[in-house]
């Protein structure tokens, strides 16, 4: 597969802007193993002017009109074989739709609980695309993740030196990305240091070419500012495969625009008009989500589910829907299954971690379905697993990306008659997210 032509010195001049006279053929195809990570990535592309659709599960049948398609596979906790098979099926569907470049989301490499399948999936895609080489940059400065000398930092700390708050996750990933990736892939890994990145796209491109010619299959690229990421994105214009997250996606839309492939558009984040009542469901255990619940508690009707007291998903669902019935007309309601660490630990001790998690997800998914039946047309969902459970229960297979509420958290639409959903990972969002979401 051939990617976009590099737009550096000696490249042909950009084409004049095109008018949107025919249905768009997807330009960029993205593969993610995590639902909210896929949403974050799709949000970045939509802000960059690409009409973007998030596809849940392996695509089948005709794909929607869009400039970018992001496939959320839900293979974060699957076996390596399943992750590779799912990613390859997604890749085939994206190529068949006409995508010119593939972006592999790399967030699983930094999940301290799930086993990372980044290496096997990357190797399979490199072979399928006949790429021979791929740049890797997981930096997303807006979320506090940066890369320096090939090491991943979260804020001021190296990856693995701090936890994710009072939730189930704990530190456990090697911050040295060259070593972490090198242990997983079939091929050598090189580094494009920040001293090169600071010189711009042409210097980055030359460095990557040198690494490829020197036998490297992957190049970790330093970045700790958006300017770095824009330069890296520009340098990646000719790459069939790019590995990274929302950060590296910042610079990709401009490549398609410069190549005359992306017509000007002012409706990239346009969604059908929202309708109906409003609600928030929270299943995340992160400090951020607990803070958002605390801020909203005195500002909207709030019900905190106690799965330790009532360890029955159907009973929790019925009680929550009965509680919400008379309150939805008054404004947004908040239903939270998030709890303090001691109660979470006790629930897991009694039921076991898997059964405890499944109980909460089943209850919140049932509540979401009941709320939609009761006229809720706008819903914020906090927690990656909770978001996936809600979308599955509602039978949603596609979400078009709309306007951003907070960094990494856009509104999405399930279609003209479907609900608008804002799906966030636990750590994302400002303290007042649950209130301002319904003002966006």
N, C-alpha and C positions, 0 to 999 in steps of 0.2 A: 504494500500500500504506500502511496506517496502522499505526504502532507502538503501543506501550503508552501509555495515558494518563499524562501527567505527574502525579506524586504530590505536587505542591507545594500551596501555599495555594489553597483553592477546589476541589481535587480531591475526588472521592468518598472516603469512608472505606474503608480496606482491608477486603476481604472476610474472613470467618472462615476459619481453616485448613480445607482440604479433606482428606478421606481418599482414599488411593490405591485407588479401587474399580474404575477402568477403566484400560485401557492408556494411558500418557501420550502426548499429542500433542506433538511437539517445539515448544518455545517459541523457542529461539534457534538460528539457523543461521549457521555460520561458514565462511569461505572462505579458505584459505591456499595459498600456492604452494610451500611448503617443508615437508618431512616432519617434521623435528624441531621446527620452529616451530609446526606444527599440534599436535604432541603437547604442547608447553609450554602452548599456549593451552587445549587440552582439559583438561589437568591443573588449571589455575586454575579452570575452570568446575566440575569435579568437586569440588574442595575447597570451592567455594561452595555445594554441595548439589545441583547439577544432575547427574542421571544422564547421563553423556556417552559418546558413541561416536564414534570417529575413523573416517572413511570414506576409503579410499585410492582415488583416481581419481574420475572423474565418477560420481555415483550412478546406478544403473540398477535398475529393479524396486522392490519394496517395501523401505522403509527400516526399520531396527530401532527397537524401542521405546526412547525416550530423551527426556530433557528438552532436551538440546542435541546437535546434530550438527555435527561439524567435518569439513569436506571438505579433504583434502590433494590438490592437483592435480598437484604436481610440475612446474609451469610456470615455475619460477624462471629457467631458461635458455632458455625458448621465446621465439618472436617475440611482439611485442605483439599481433598479430592472434590468435595461438593462445592467449595468456594471457586476452584478452578473451573469446574464444569459450568457453574452458573455464570461466571464472568465471561467464559468463551461463548456461551449461548447469547448473552447480552451483546457481546461484541459483534457476533454475526448479524444480529437483528439491526444493530446500529449501522453497520457497513451496508447492509442491504437497503437501508433507508436513505443512504447517500452521504453519511457523515464522512468528512475529510480528515478528521483528527479525533483521536481517542484520548480522554483524560481519565486516568485511574486514580480514584480517591485513596489516599494513603493513611487515613486516620486509624485504621485497625492496628497499624504498627505501634501506636502509642496508647492502646487500650491495655491497662495493667492487669486486666482479668482475662479477657479473651485471648486465645492463642492467635498470633499474627500470621496471616496467610499472604501477606503482601508479596514476599519473595516468589513463591510458586505461581501466583497469579501474574505478577509482572513478567516472569520468564515466559509463561505461556502466551501472553499478549505480544511480547517482543518477537517471538517466533511467528505467531500468526500474522502480524503486520509486516513481517520482514523488515523490522526497524533496525535491528543491529545495535541500537543504542537508545537510551532514554534519559532525560534529565529528571532529577528528583528534588523537589523543594516543598517541604511540609509547612513552611512558615506562613503564619497568619497573624501579623502584628496586632490587628484589631482585637484578636482574641487572646493576645499575650503570648503567642507561640512564635519564637524566632529561631534562626539557625546561625551559629557562629562557629567557624572552624570545624564544620561538620557535626557540631553538637547541638542538640535540641534543648532550648530553654523554654520554660513556662514562667512568664514573668521574669523575676531576677534569679530563679532557681533552675538548676539543671533538671531535665526530665528524670523522674524517679526519686527526687529529693523531698517531694511533698505530696501529700495525698490529695484527694478530690473532695475532702470534706467528710461529713458524717455518714456518707452513703456506703454501699457495699464495696467500693473500689479501694484499692490500696496501691502504693507505689510499687513498681516492679519492672520498668523498662529501661534498657541501656540508653543513655542519652547520646552516645556516640553512634550517629546514624550510619557512618561507614562500616562500623563493626556490626551494628544491628542488622543492616541490610545485607552486608557481606556474608553473614552466617546463613542467610536464607536463599540467596540467589545463585544461579549457575553462571558465574562470570565475575570479573573484577569490578570494584567500585572505586571511582576517583572523586576528587574534590575540586570545585570551582570556588576559590576563597573570596571573601568579601573585597579584597584588594583588587580583584579582577572585576567583580560585579559593579564596583563603584565607577569603573571606566565605561560602562554602558553595554548595550546589546551586542555591538560588533565584537567587543573584547570577549564577552561571554560566549558568543558563537565560535570564535576562534579557539577558545579554551576547550569547549566541548568537542570540537573537531579534533584537536590535538589528543584529547583523552581517548576518543574513539579510535583514532589511528594508532594509539599506543596500546590498544587491546582492552580498554575499559568498556564494559557494557552499560554501566550506569554512572551518572555524575551527580553527586550531591552538591547542591548550589546554595551557598550562604545567602541569607536575606534577613534583615531586621527592620526594613522600612517598606512602605508601599512603593516608593521609587525604585527600590531594588526589584520588587516583584514585577513592576511594569517592564523593566529592562529585561528580566528573565523571560517574561511572556513574549516580548518582541523577539528575543533570540530563539524562542522555541517555535517560531512560525513554520519552519520546515520539518518539524519532527512529527512522525506518525503517531508516536505515543509520548504523552507527558504524564508524570506521576507527581501528585501533590494534592492540595486541597483548595479551599476557597481563595487562598492567597495567590497561588500561581494562576488561578483563573482570571485575576484582575486584568492581566495584560493580553489575554487571548482574543477578546472581541475586536480589538483594534487591528489585529492581523487580518481578519476577514474583511474588515472595513477597508483597509489599505489595499487589499487585493481585489476590491470591487465586487466582493461576494455578498456583502451585507448592506442592503438598501437602508437609507435613513428612515427612522421610525420614531414616532413619539408615543407609541402605544405598547411598548414592550412589557409594561407591567399592568396593562389595562385588564380588569376583571369584570364579569357581570356585576350588576349592582347587588350589594348585600341585602338580605331580607331577614326578617324574623327576630327572635329573641337572642339573648347573649348569655354565654356561660364560660366558666373556666374550670378545667379539670387538672388536678396536680397529682402526679404519682412519683415525681422525682424526690430523691432524698438529699440532694445537694444543699449546701449552705445558701447558695443563691436562691433556689426555689423556696426554701424555708423563710428567707428574708422577704421574698415577694409575697408569700402568704401572710406574714406578719404585717406588712405594710397595708395589704388589702383588707385585712380582717375587720378593721373598724370603718371601712369605707364601702363595703358591699356585703350583702348577706353571705355568710360563710358557714359551711358544714364540714367538720373534720371527722372523717370516717375512722372508726376504731376497729381494725381487723383483729386486734388482740382480744377485744371484748366480744366481737361477733365474727368468728372466723368462717363466715359463710358468704360466698359471693352473691348469691341470689338475694339473701336477706339484706345485705348491704345495699344492693341495687334498689330493691323495693323501698327501703327506708329513705334513701337519698331522693328518689323520684317523688315520693310522697311529700318530703320536705320542700322540694323545689316547686311543686305544683302551684302553690298560691303566691310564690315570690317572683316568678319570672316576669310578670307584668310590671314589676317595680324597677327592674333594671338587671344588669348582669349579676349572676350568682356564682359563687366559688365553692367547689366541692373538692376537698383535698384528702388524699390518703397518705400524704407525706407525714412523717412522724419523727420524733426525736430519736437519737441513736439507741438509747436504752430500750425503748419499746420495740424498735425494729429488731434489735438483737434478741429480745425475748420471743417475738413472733417467730423468728427463724429457728430459735432453739426448740420451740414447741412443734412447729410444722415441718421444719427443714427448709433450707434456702429456696429450693426450686418450688415447692408447694406454696410457700409464703408469697413468692413473687407472682406465681400464676394466679393466686387468689386475688391479689390487689389488681392485677391487670384485667382479670375477668370482670371484677366488679366495676372498674372504671369504664371498660368497654361497653358493658351493659348499660351503665348510666348514660354514656354518650348516645347510644342508640335510642334510649328512652327520651332523652332530651330533644333529639332531632324529631322524634315522633310528636313531641309536644310543642313544636314550632321553633326550636332553637336553630337559627341559621348562621350564627357566628360563634365560634368556639376556639378558645386558647387551650392547648394541651401541653402540659409540662412533663418532660421525661421521654427519653428515647424509646424505651420499651413500652411505655404507656401510649405514646403516639402511634407506634406500630400496631398495638392491639386495637386502638380506636379505629384507625383506618381500615384494618382488616374486618372488624365487626361491622363497619358501615359499608363494606363491599366496594370501597373506592380503589380504582386501578390507575387513575391519572389525576394529577393536580397541576393546574396552571399557576405559575408564580406571579404574584402581584406586588404591591408596594410593601416596603420594609417598615416594620414597627420599631425594632431595635436592631443593632448590628447582628446579622445572621438569622433574623427572625422575620420572614415576610408573611403576609396574608397569602393564602392559596385558595383556589376555587376548584371544587369538584364538578363544575359545570353550571349551566344556567339555573337548573333546579336544585343543585346540590348545595351543601353548606360551605361557608367560608371557614377555613381552618388555619390557625397559626400554631405550628408545631415546633417546640423548642427543646433542645437538650437541657439537662438540668442546670448546667453552669451558665447558660446564656441569659441575657436580658437585664435591664436595669431594675432597680427596686420597685418602681411604679409600673412595671410592664403590664400587669393584669388590669390596670385602670386605663392607661393610655392606649392600649390595643384597640379599644372600642372608640377611640377618638381619631384613629388613622383611616 
